[in-house]
Amino acid sequence: MTKKNTEKIKHPEDSSLIAYQGIRRMLYSKELAPGQKIAYRDLAEKLQLSPTPIIQALKWLELQGFVHHEPNRGYSMAPFSIKEIEELYELRELIEPSLVSTTIQNIDKKGLSELKAALEAHLSAEREFYLKERLFKNREFHMTLASLSGKATQIRVLQNVFEMLFLKYGGNYLPMSSLISTDQAHQEIYDAVSLRSLERAQTVLKNHITNVKIQVLSSVKKMLAEQEQSVF
């Protein structure tokens, strides 16, 4: 088989991956919003690709829960779902505290240094409400804490949970008052882990995630109610 033929065989997969990554960037930048109708030909033009890899990428995103497809009606972004947001945070409540036990058992000086660096990165991030840097540094702290457990399957599930929360829902539903409480919770979690205080670490982490869930759900419900009122 010639090199030219090999490149032809690889090209569709490469194009589909480029399309997938491009659409994910659009989700991140909020160029695509929940419930929005997707014109795949417009996406193809925007990403300078043919429709075929765009459709393949949309199928991948459908499997991940970002995109909805209806026969004869095409693709649209999956709509906002209060129930889904609640379930995503319930998964966090279950997974993250359960991993702390193994994290504390496994953690060494290097691991503690990694967790401290993630904490400091979050604390030093810009404080503006809509700045994504802080949100991603927040995620990095939680994922670092979980990753130190070494439990690959649960870590992967948790990573997918954060993907849904950040890419589909944006993550920006916390009131300004919660920023200080988040800083305090992260510091307390780190202190408890460094002291190998399992009960304290689990309690603070569980309460922190639950409080965030309550605040996010309240903010989203308020936003949806305002949208309904603006229609009428």
Disulfide bonds with the S-S distance in Angstrom:
none
